[in-house]
Amino acid sequence: MEICELEKKNERAWDEYLLKSEHSTFYHQIGWKNVVEKTYKHKPIYLIAKEEGEIKGVLPLFLIGNKLVSLPFAPYGGACANDGTIEDLLIKKAKSITKEKKLDYLELRHIDKKPGFLTIYTYVTVIIPLNPNPEILWQKTSKGARRSTKKAIRYNIEVEMNHTYLNAFYELYAKRNKELGSPVHSYDFFNNILKEFPTQSNIQVAKLGDKVIGAKFVLFFKDRFISGWAASDKRYKEYNPNNILTWELIKYGCENEYTYFDFGRSENESGTFKFKIAWGGAIPKQLHYQFYLNKIKTLPDTSQSNLKRKMFARFWKMLPLSMTKMIGPKIRKSFP
């Protein structure tokens, strides 16, 4: 078994391996490497486990400042391998790189917990197993969510999906992040995703007449699709754009033979989490953010309850929207 770094000539084989693996995700793809490189200029260190020239496992990593992360700007990443032994070899190599480069730590965003790591349990994703008949999921949805969706339908909120709504999505996304006190990704980040994944990404919008009042940035991979980012205009809250977007997206998945809808990452028991868990027999899935500490002694704290983050959020909310769009990506770049 050989553990080596990815070369350009092996990128196609990397993606072909992912399509066959049960453990791969959207973010493991080479396209995600290209998006992060093009947008933020971070250095990729993509590891391959090969036996007799055949790929048996992969571990995508990025050098972000003084830390090694799999994967940045993604809810999950980590090693993707044929078995636990190969996975361990890839992780052992990642630890070795962390030591050699004298980095602060290695962070692996695992869906399933691995032994031997310090682990943060802040985040969960929410999965909805789909059914060819969306009515079955409608009946599993809470009465409150159904009532709000029906209200949006009575208001004649229209739902569409098209790449051309990038500007409308980004405007809502930037406003919402300012309201939350969180720095934004750059416009180029989302534009690069659409360019790298023209058939695996799209933008869903809710429209009141010609006005876009809500939007979701959606990612597709194999038998599932992911609500990657979502935002709505709080001035139109009474029209329930998030509800109609969610229901129409669930229906879309059912009617187009997808198996799972991944509602995306949220902090456990947060308001966002409670909104998601109300839909179609949704199942929470714990995410395990696991750390190998090298030059630091305590785990990094990036939760919303962190005092420094709360102070930053209060400051950020006071800035003009134009300034948050300009400065936000420079900050977001360093916080994967």
Summary of the structure (lengths in Angstrom):
residues: 336
radius of gyration: 20.2
end to end distance: 31.1
largest distance: 61.5
contacts: 1062
relative contact order: 0.16
helix: 42%
strand: 29%
